[in-house]
């Protein structure tokens, strides 16, 4: 199988991309943030322990528009 065919296969199932980001965030010991349809204006914050919260987020950027930090404001716990 050539590289182009391999990339095409990966892109066919692009719906699992968030799972890779979630897994990597947990490997680094960081929370995972995601926007889900039913959560309205809030983001869902999931900790490596499985706890889930609804939060508002602010992304702090540097002078080159690179993210430095995510500040979240707790709304309510929704899981665990």
C-alpha positions, 0 to 999 in steps of 0.5 A: 500500500502506498502512502497516498492510499494509507492517508486516504484510509485514515481520512475516511474515518476522520470522526475518530480524530478527537479521540486521538487528541483526548488520548494524547491529552491524558498521556500528558496529564492534561484535561481534554476540552471539546465542544459538543452539540448539546452543551450550548455555549459551554465546553466539556472538560474531561479530566484523566480521572473521568470527571467531566465538567461544563466550562467556559474557556478563554485561550490566552495567546502570545504575540505570535498568536500561539496559544499559551494557556487555557483558562476555564471557568467552572459551570457544573459537574456533569459526570462521575 
